[in-house]
Amino acid sequence: MKLLKRLFLCMLCLSMFVAGCSTSTTKIDDLQGIQLEGEQTLTAAFTNPLLQDMKGIAENSYLQLYINDQTAEIAVLDKRSGQIWRSNPTDRDGDPIASGEKKDLLSAQVTLEFCNEFGQYNYANSYTDSIAYKQVAYKLIPDGVRVTYKFGKIEKTIEDLPKMISKQRFEEKILSKIEDNTLLRTLKIAYREDKEKGVYVRNDGLSGIQLKRTLQAFEIAGYTEEDLAYDLAEHNLTQTKPVPRLFYVILEYKLEGDSLVVRVPVDGIRYLKEYPVHEISILNFFGAGGPSEEGALFVPDGSGALIYFNNGKSKYTPYRQEIYGTDLTVDNTEFLIRAEKARMPVFGVIKKNSALLGIIEEGAAVAIVNADVSGRENSYNYVYPSFYVINKDDVTLQGEGQKRSFPRYQEEPMKTDFVVRYVFLNGKEACYEGMAKYYQQYLIKNNMLRENKDRETSNSDIPFYLQLIGSIPTRKHFVGVPYRALEPLTTFEQAKIILSELEQLGVSNIKLKYSGWFNEGEYHKVPKSISVDGVIGGRKGLNDFLEYIKEKNVSFYPDVALLRVYNTSGFNETREAARRLTALPAAVYPIDLASNRRDRDRYPSYVLSPRYVKEYVEKMLSGIVRLNFNAISLRDLADELNSDYRKNNQIDRTESEKISIQALDKIYQSGLNIMVKGGNAYAWPYVTDITDVSLGNSKYKIEDEAIPFYQMVIRGFIEYTGTPYNLSTYTNHRQYVLKCLEYGSNVYFVWSYEPSHKVKDTDFDYLYSIYYREWIGLATQVYRQVNEVLKRVNNQEIISHQKIKDGVFKTVYENGVYVIVNYNRAPVFVEGVRIEAEDFYVGGDSK
């Protein structure tokens, strides 16, 4: 009983704590004070017979913007083609599938997901909760319009009626003012006279039409808030009115050249602390494809993927993917989800002779791209962005079978506006190749993609990417006492042997990533200082190795982890680890490959708080400079993006993105060539090489086709390669060769000099097949095959990619060379050429 009592008290204190610091507070008076009245009445600056229900309000050389000031829906007319893009389907009222709330969504421009007082998710949309109440206002802004939505209404409830009122006041202030017999009969049902006490007592079961009539009678009688307060005080009573669910959202539409820019100012999202907004979605059905249209949705899964209109896959889960992957301070996934990350903040709709490309300009770090096909909730095919506004987690207490959870919220909304640029493409550009080219040029124009210094190099050998594992920490025993020790897998001298053998086999232009070389191996200590591990050769061995690779013209990229801490020696977990919303340090437990779930019996890694990234980078650079390196490999700075929810000092994911960009720029300005893993789009301006680039999609069942969109954007600007072949899921090397040729990717292996059994029963069992002697022969063969083709298109962009038939794809490079690959296990005839099973054909002439 004592334990239960203490648990109850803890729960009570915690609930008070959580309630007290859940989110930024917005008073009800503040929301009531926001006025929709007084905004502009829109006058059409121009009209169009094809848009008779809309008013033209903004125009430039490319586009016209229209709005319906009754429904708030917008339309964009592309003057170059005459194509009209609408925010909502025109024939939605006749949709045979959608009904109820799902049908209302077809008329909405904004959807909110918010939490109630119990932390449960609820939904509101701008049609049902704003337009239907005529709670929307408009104001013209330069080249566009601002739309303000008020969600919800303040409606009177039973708590606006006194629980008890004196006989005299009830008869004089209420009954005497009512003449309608129906209302008088209702009042006799609503209040029962207690003759002994001389009062009338409210019927607490009052509801429906009787409640509505009672409230009407009190309003006619002129009963005020002051009257209610007086009656409660007279009888020493208290009663609490439920907090209304009110929200305000501002949406701004603005024409900029060939684009429509849609902005949601984060300070324009207003809510009450009792109902924090978790997520906001905008323009869910902009450009949606109908049930009889041909086309596809473009989503940024992995290298990019297409979802065909009306593909009949409505029984599968809709597409939903967070840009830049999961925030590890929020992620509670227990099982390993084998999926590619969305590295690019883009999405799109492809129709016949026209296309719509969405570029998330602000808020990408907290954005989600969603897509679905016709047949599930409605008859349309659509793709749209959502943004996290306030994140939530649950604090759970339990004891003696008792368990209770409390919601814990992010203290402040994300510190960014949410901005999406919608680009309209026509004719030959209305395809994913056209989208990729436009996005590439957009990035160059905005200094988000830099010209490759080696751009003019051609017909030289392509890079061979090789990662060598230096040493790994292991647990050993001495007379029964366990201790941590370093197990060398590849010393500097052994690395020379591997490189020498590759040279003899004809492999050139080697780009060597070397991990596990300092501060106690692969899971090294934080790089506040740099100490070369003695077990692989120490500082002297490193210097000798640098001299060797300089003679051999091998590019050297020593690998460093910055955002994840694996070895806590020298790391202050309490002070330097990022915090979850539960206030606990963000620990990430390794995956047990046998069970595919996190193993909590092993040591976790910790997420570094973004506030220490700058300090770590500066100290790391200081150590790197003394070692005379001219390049560096960053294991996680372009691969992960995490928040820190430390109480009263939170850093959200959008701020963390800026910190990562500043860190990348600092390293770039130091003069180092930068190799990264993963390659989130914000890293592109700073890097020369990216490993572990996705060469395909996650194969979600709703998707129909993987496309090399990522590669079409960066090829010719950044060198890249996929995941290492010897640790991949490819069943034979021919498939890997074909994928490299189709996607313009270089070859990549991860090796050690010591046999693979050295990693058995260690934390590095994922390096299960890295013994170089087992792979060097095949690696040489693969490299020769890929190099023979790709050296002809070295640093050339991919200008076209086409699926000719199932398993057969054609990739055209900038200089006119093209490759047709056949993944099938049978020959095919394409363009008059026979291509053997699992083989390829190269054509075209270099310009």
N, C-alpha and C positions, 0 to 999 in steps of 0.2 A: 504493500500500500504506500509506503514511504517513497519507493522508487516511482510509482505511478504519479504520486503527488508532485515529486520533483520534475518528472517528465511533463506534467501538465503545466507547471510554472514555467519551465523552459519554453514550452510551446507558446504560452501566453506572451512571454517576453519577446520571443522570436517573432511572433505575429505582429507585435507592436513595432518591433525593429524594422521588419520588412515593410509594414504599412508606412512607417515613417520615412523610409528612404527609397521607396520603390521607383518613382520617376519624378521628373520635374513637375511641380504643382501648378495647375492652372485653375484659378478660382472660377466658380460658376458665374460670378458677377462679371468676370473678364469675358467669358463667352457670350453672356447676354449683352454685353456692351458692344460687341461687334455688330455693326449695322449693315444690312444688305440694302436698305433704302438709300436713296440719294445717288446710287450708281447711274451710269449713263443708260439712256434708251438708245439702242443702236439704230442708226439710219444707214440704209444701204448706199454705199458709194458707187456700186455697180450691180448689175443683175445678170442672170444667165437663164435662158428658158429651160435648160437641163437641170437647173437647181432652183426651181420656183419656190421651194419652201425655205430658201436660205438667202441671206444678205451678204453681198460682197463687201468686205471690210478692209482688205489689204491686198496690194499687188506689187510685183516687181517684173523684171524682164522675163523671168522664168515661170512664175507661179501666181495664182490667185487664191486667196483664202476666203472662205465663206463660213457663215455660222447661222444656225437656227436658234434664235433667242428664246424660243419656247422650250426646246428640248436640250439645248447646249451642245448638240452634235455639230461637228465641223466637217468641211470638205475642202480638199485642195485640188484645184484644176491645174494640170501641167500644160502650160500654153504651147509647149513645143510639140506635144502629141495629141492634145485634147483629152487625155486620160484623166478621169476623176477618181480621186481616192477619198473615201468616206470613213469617218470614225466609227460609224455604226451601219450595219446592213440595211439597205432600203426596204427589203421585203421581209423584215424580221417579224412583222405582225402575223404573217401567214406561215411561220415556221411550224411544221407538223410535229417536230420532236420536242422543242422547248416548251415548258409550261411553268406557271407560277413564278417563283423567284428566278429560275433559270431563264425565263423569257424576259423578265425585267432587266437582267444583266445585259441582254442584247442592246438595250437602249442606254446603258450607262457608259460614262467615260472614265469614271474613277471607282475603284473598289477598295474598301478598307477591311483589314483584318485586325480586330482589337480584342483586348482581354477584359473579361468582367471581373467582379470583385473576388472571384474564386480562382482567377488565373486561367479560366477556360476561354477558348477562342470563339469569337462571334464575328459576324460579317455585316457590312452595310455597303450599299452601292448608291451612286449619285442619282440614279433614276428613282428607285423606290423611296429613298430617304431624303431626297432633296428636290428633284424636279417635280415629283408628284405633289409636293407641298408648295410648289412655286417658290422655293427658297434658293434662288440663284440670281446672281447679279453680274453685270458685264461692265467693263471699262476699256476703252480703246487705249492702246499703248503704241509707241512707234513701230510700224510694220506689223501690227498684230492686235491681240485682244487679251485681256485678263478676265478669267471667269472665276468667281467666288461661289463656292457651294457651302450651304449650311445643311448638315446631316442631322436629322432627328427633330423632334418638336418637344417643347416643354408642355406637357399635358398634366392637368390636375388629376390627382388620385384621391383615394379615400383619406389619405393623411392630410389633405387640405380641409377636411371637415373635423371639427372638434370631437374628441372622444366623449366629452360631457359638456353640457351647457345648461345654465340655470333656467328654470321654468319661465321666469319673467323675461329673460333675454331672448329665449327661443321664440316665445309667443310675440314679443314686441318687435324684435329685430328681424325675425324671419317670417313667421306665419302671417303676421299682419301685412306683410308686403306682397304676399302672393295671392293672385286672384284666380289663376288657372286651377281648376278642380283636379286635373290629372296630377299636377305638381303637388297639390295639397295632400292627395292620397299617397303619393310617393313619400312625402316627408313623414307621414304617420308610420310608414313601413321602415323608413330610415332611422327614426328615433323613437325609442320607447320611453314613456314617462315613468319615472320612479317617484311616486307620490310621497313616500316617506322622506326622501332626501330633497324633494322639491327640485329635481333636475330631469333633464332628458338625456338618455344614454344612447350613443350611436350603435347601430347594428353593424358589427364588424364583418358580417357575411355579405354586406352590400356589394353588388357587382353588376356588370352589364348595363342594361338600359336603366335599371333603377338607380345605379350609381350616377350615371350620366345625368338623369333628371334631377337628382338631389343636388349635384354640383351646379346645374343650371338654376335651380331655385335659390341657392345661396348667392349665386352671381347676380340674379335679378334683385335680391334683397340688399345688395351692396355690401356683402360680407367681405371684409378685407383681411390681409395678413395681420394687421394690428388687432382686429377683433379675435382672430384665432389665438394670438399670443395672450390676449387678455383672458379668454376663457380657460386656457390651459393653466395660466398662473392662478386664476381664481380657485381652481380645484386641485392645485398642486400636481399637475400632470405634465408629462413630457411625451412628445411623439416626434418621430423622425421621418421627414419626407424622403422618398427614394431619390437618389441623384439621377437626373435625366441623362440619357446618352446623347450628348451633343458633340458634334465635330464640325470643324471648318477646314476646308481645303481650297487652296488657290492653284489654278492651272493657267499658265501663260503660253499662248501660241504666238510665234513670231516667224515671219519669213526672212530667211537669210540666203540670198543667192538662189541656188537650186534646191534649197532645203527648207523644211519646216522644223524649227527648234521648239521643243516643248519643255517647259521648265516647271517644276513643282518646288517653290521656295520652302525650305524645311521649316522656317519660322511662320509659314502660312498654314502649316498643319497644326491646328489647335484642338486640344482634347482636355478632358478632365483627368485628374490623377487616378480616379477610380476606374477609368477606361482607357488605359494607354494604347496607342496605335502600334501594333506590332509590324504591320506590313501594308504598303500601299501599292496598288497596281493601276497602271494608266493605259488608256486606249487599247483595251483588250482585243477589240475587233477592227482596229484600223487596217484597212486593206484586206479584210477576211475574204477567203475564197468560198464561193458558193458550192452547192452540191452538184452542179452541172459544169463547173469550171475545171479546166486543166491547169496544173501548176504545182508548186511545191513550196514548203516552208523551209527556210534555211535556219539552222540552229548551230551554236558554236561548240558543240560537243566534240572534244578532241581536236582533230584537224578540221572538223566541220562535217555536218551531216544534212541530208535532205529528208523531209517527210512529205511524201506525195499527197496532194489533195485527194480526199475521198478514197484512201487506201484500204478501207474496211477493217482497220485495226483499232476500232473504238473499244474493243474488249480489253485492250492492254492499257497499262498505266500511262497517263499523259506525260509528256516531256516536261521536266522541271530540273534546272541545274543552276547552281550558284556560280557566278563568275569568280574565277580565281580559286575555286575549291572551297572547302569547309574551313571555317574559323575554328582552330583547335581549342580556343577558350570557351566555345559554345558547343562544340561537337560532343555528343554523348553516345556515339555509335559504339556498340560493343563488338560487332562483327566487322570484318574487313569487307568493304564493298569494292569489288573490282570494277572500276569504271575510270574512264579518262576524265581529265579536268577540262573545264571550259576556260581557255586561256585568253580569249578575245571578247571584249564587250560589244558584240555585234549580233544581229539577227536579221531576218528578212522574209519577204514574200516575193515569189517569182510567179508571174502570170504570162500569158501570151503577149509578147511585144511590150511588156512593161514590168517593172520590178520596184520593190520598196526595200531600201536598206536602212536599218536602224543602227545608229552608233550611240552608245551610252557615253556621253561626254563627262558627266559628273555623277558621282555616286556608284561607279562601276564596282567598287570594292564591296558594296552591300547590295548588289543587284542580283536578281534571279531572272533567267529567261524561261518562259513557259510556252508550251505549244500543245495544240490538240487538233484532232481531225473530226470531221462531221460524223454524226451518228451516236455520240455519247450523250451530250447534254443539249445539243442543238445541231443544226444542219450545216455548220460553217467550219472552215479550216482556218486557224488563226494562231498568231504568235505575238507575244507581248512581254514587256518587262515589269517586274515588281521590285520593290526596294524595302529592305528592313529599316524601320524607323526606331523602334525600341525592341531590344532583345529581351528574352525572358528565360529564366531557369527556375528549377524548383529545389527548395531546401527541404530535405526529408529528415524527420526525427522518428525514431522507433525504439521500443523497449517493452519487454514482456507482452509481445504480441500486439502492442499498440503502435500504430504508424500514422503519421500525418505529414502532409506536404504543404509548403507555403510558397507562393510565387515570389520571385526576386527579379526586379527589373533593372535594366540599364538606367542610370541616373538622369541622363540627358539624351535627347534625340541625336541622331547622327549629325555630325558637324559638317554637313554639305547639303547643297541643293541637289535635286534629282533632275538631270537634264538629258534628254534624248534628241538626237538629230535624225530626222527622217529624210532620206535622200531618194529622189524619184529618177529612175533610169528607164530608158526607152530603146526600142529597136534591138540592135546587136548587143547593146550593153545590158539588156534586161535578162541577165543570166548570172550564175554565181561567179563566173570569170569576170564579168563586168563589175560585180559587187566588190570582188577582191581587188581589182585594179583601182576602183574608186577609193576604197579604203586605204590602199597603199599610198596613193597620191595625197589623200587627206592627211595621213600620218607624216609624210615628207613635208607638206606645207606647214604643218604645226610642230615641226622639229621633234617628232616622235619616232622617226626612223631616219637613220643617217646613211649617207652614201658609203658604200664599201670602198675602202682605200685600195683594195686589190681588184677593183671592178674590171679593169682592162685586161687582167691576166686571163689567158685562154689557152686551151690545149695543154695545160700543165696537169700533173697528176692531182687527183682529188685527195682530200685529207683522209687518213686512216685514223679513226679515233680509238684510243686505247686507254683504259683505266687500269692502273696497277694498284693493288692493295698492299700497303707497306706492312703494317702490323695491326693486330687486333688484341684488345684486352680479354684475358680469360681468367677463369677461377682455377687455381691449382692448390695442391695440398702438400704440406711439409709436416711429417710425423703426425698426420691427422688434423693439422691446423690449416684451415683454408686461407688463401691469400690471393690477391690480384696480381697478375703478371702479364707482360706483353709477349705475344706469340708472333714472331716475325714470319710474314708470308712472302714478302719480296724485299730483300735488302737492295741498297743502291747497286751493289756489285751484281746481284742477280738480275736487276733491271737492265744493266748493260748487256748481259747475256741474251735476254729476250729481245732487246732492240737489235743486237748484232745478228741474231738469227733471222729476224724480220728483214733486215737489210739484205742478207744473203739470199732470201727468197724473193727479193724484188719489191717489197713493200716500201713505199716512200711517202714523204709528206706526212709524217706521223705527228699527231697532236696527242700528247701524253698528259692525261689527268692522273695525278699521283695522290692518293688519299692514304690516311693512316701514317703520316710521315712526321708528325710533331705532337707534342703535349700528350703523349701516351696513347697513340694509335688512332684507329678508325673512329672511335668514340672519344675524341680528344677533349681535354680540358678547355675551358673558355680561352679564347685567344687574346687575353690581356697581355700576355707575353708569348714569345715563340721560342720553343726549345726543341731542336731536332732530336728525335728519338735515337738513343744509342744502339738499340737492338737492330736497327736497319743500317747503321753506319755512322750516325752522329753528324756533327757539323762538318768534319773532315770528309767523310764519305759523301755528303751532299755536295761539297765544293768540287770534289773529283768528278762526281756525276754531272754537275753543271758544265764542267769543261768538256766532258765526253759528248754530251748531247749538242753542245755548241758546234763541235767539229762535225757531228753527224746531221746537223740542221734539223734537229727534233725540237718541236715547240713544247715547252714545259709549262703545265698548269697545276701548281700545288693546290690541293683541295682544302677548303676551310668551311666549317659550319658556323653560322653566326646566329641564326634565329632559334636553334634548338640546342639545348644543353644536355649532353649525354653523360658527361663525367662531372660530378658536382664538386670536385676538389677545386677550391678557389672560387666557388660560386655560392653566393648568399641566397639560398632558396627563398627565405622569408622576404628579403628586400628586392631581389632581382627577378624572381619568377613572375610571369604574368598571372593574374588572378582570374578565376572564373566568377560568374555572377553569384555563386554560392560562397564566395570569399576564400575558397580553397586554391592553392597553387595549381596551375594548369599542368597536370602530369599526363604523359602519353605513354601507355603501356605497349610493349611490343606485341606483335601478332604471333600466336602459336599456329604454325602452318598446318598442323594436324587437325586442329579444331576450327581453324579460321576465325578465332576470336581472340580478344586481348587476354594476355597472360599476366594476371595481377600478382603472381608469385615471383616475377622477374623485376629487375630494376627498371623504373620508368625513365624516360627523358622528360625534360621540362621546357616549357615554352618561355623564351626570354621576353621580358617586358620590352615593348618597343622603345620605352624611354631610355634604355641602355644601349640601343643599337649604335648610336653615334659614337659613344665612348668606346665600345668594343671595336668598331671599325677603325677609329683613330689609333688605338693601341695596336691593333693587328697590322695596320699599314706601317707603323713605326718598326715593327719586327720584320716585316716583309722587306722593307727597303734595305735593312742591314744585310739581308741575305742575297741582295742583288738579283731578285727575280724581276722579270719584265712582263709577267702575266700571272693570273690567279684564276682558280676555279671556285665558284661560290655555290655551295651545295644546296642552300635553301633560300637565299635572299630573293630569288626570282621564282621560287616554287611555292612558298608558304606566305600567308598573310593573316596575322592574328591580332586580336585586341588585347587590352588589359583592363579588367573591370575592378581594379583596386578601388575601394570605397573612397569617395570624395576626390579621386584623382584618376578618373577613367580616361583611357585612350581608346576611341572606337576604331573600327577597321579602316575607315576612310582616312583618319589621321595616321594610322599605321602605314597605309600605302604611301603617304607623303614622306614618312620617315624612311621607308625602304628606298624610295626614289632619291632622296637626299644622300643616302648611304651609297647607292650605286653611282651617283654623280661624283661623290667624293673619291671613290675608287677610280672612276674614269679620269677625273682630273689629275690623279696621281701619275698618269701615264701608263698604267697597266692595261694590257689586253685582258678582257674579261670573258671567261667561259662560265655559263650558268646551266643549271639543271632545270628542266621544265619550261621556263621561258614565258612567264606571264607578260602580257602586252606592255605593261608600264616599264619593263626592263629593256625593251628593244632599243631605245636610243643609246644605250651604254655598252652593249655586249657585242663581241665579235663572233662568239660561238655558243650554240645551245645544244645540249645533249638531252636525251630522253624526250624528244619531241614526239607527240602522238602521230603515228602514221595510220590513222583510222579513227573510228568512233567507238563509243562504248557498247555498240550493238544493242541498244535499247530496242525492245520489240516494236515500238511505234515507229522507229526510224526505218528508212528504206535504202539509203545509200550513203556511204562515206565519201567525202570529197576532200581534196588537198587545199582547202581554202587558206589555212594557216601558211602553208608552203608557198602558195601563190602570192601572198602578201610579202613574205620576208626573203624569198629566194633572190639572190643577187645582191642582197644587203647584209645578210647574216648567214654564216655557215651553220649547218645543223645536221643532226643525226637522230635516229630513233633510239629506242631502248636497246641495250646490248644484246646481240643475237644469242649469245650463250646463256642468257638469263631470261629469254623471251619465251613466248608460247608457240613460236613457229615450230611446225613438225618436220619441216625439211628446209634446207638452205635455198632451194630454188624459189620457194615462195618469198623468202626474205630478199633475194636478189631482185625479183620482179617488183616487190614493194618499193625498194630503194630506187629503181628506175622510174616507176610511176610517180613517185613523190619527190624525186630529185634529191634523195637523201644519201648522205655518206654512210660509211660502214663503221660499226662500233662493237668492241668487245671489252669485257672486263676479265682480267687475269690475275693470277698469282703464280709465283715461281714454285711454291710448295704445293703439294697435292691438295685436292679439295677436302679430303677427310679431316684436315686440320681445323675446319670450321664446325665439324660435327659436335653436337652437344654444347654449342656456344650460342651467344646472342646473334651470331652471324650465319645462322643456318640458311638464310635466304641466299647466301653466296655458295650455293650447293654445287655449282659446276664451273669452277674458275681455273682449274689447273691448265696452264697454258699449253703444255705438251699435247693435251687432248684436242686442242683447238687450233694450233698455229697453222697446220696444214690446210684445214678447211678455210680458215680466215684468209689465208693467202689466195686461195682459189676464188672465194667470194669477192675479195678486193679487186682482183684482176678483172673479173667479169663486170663488176660495177664500174670500175675505173675506165675500162675500155670505152664505155658508153658516155659516162658523165663527164669525162675530161673534155669531151667535145662541146659540152654545154656549161663549162666551168663558169660560175658567177653569172649565168644567164637566167633571167626570170622565166617562170612558167606563164605562158600567155593563153594557153587553152588546155582544157581537160575534158574528155568526153567518154562516156560509157557507150561503147559500140554495141555490145550485147552482154549477156550475163557472163561475168568473169573475164571480159575483154575491155581494156581501157586504152585510150590514146592520149598521150601527153605531148604537147607542142611547146618547145622552148623558144626563147626570144630570137635566136639566130636562125630559126627555120628548121633545126633538127627536131625530129619527133620520134617517140618510142611507142610502139604498140605492145602491150603485155597480155599474155594469155595465161590466166591462172587455172584454166580447166585442165583436166587430165585426158583431154582429147584434142587433136589438132583443130584449128579453125581457119577459115578463109576470110580475110579482111582486106578490102581495097585491092583485090587481085593477088594477094600474097598469102601463101600457106604459112601459118605460124604453128609450130609443133606444140605438143602438150607442155605446159609449164615452161614456156619459152617466150622470146620476144623478138621484135623486128625493129630495126633502126632505119629511118629514112630521112629525107630532106638534106639540104645542103647548107653548110654554115655560110652566113653572109660575110 
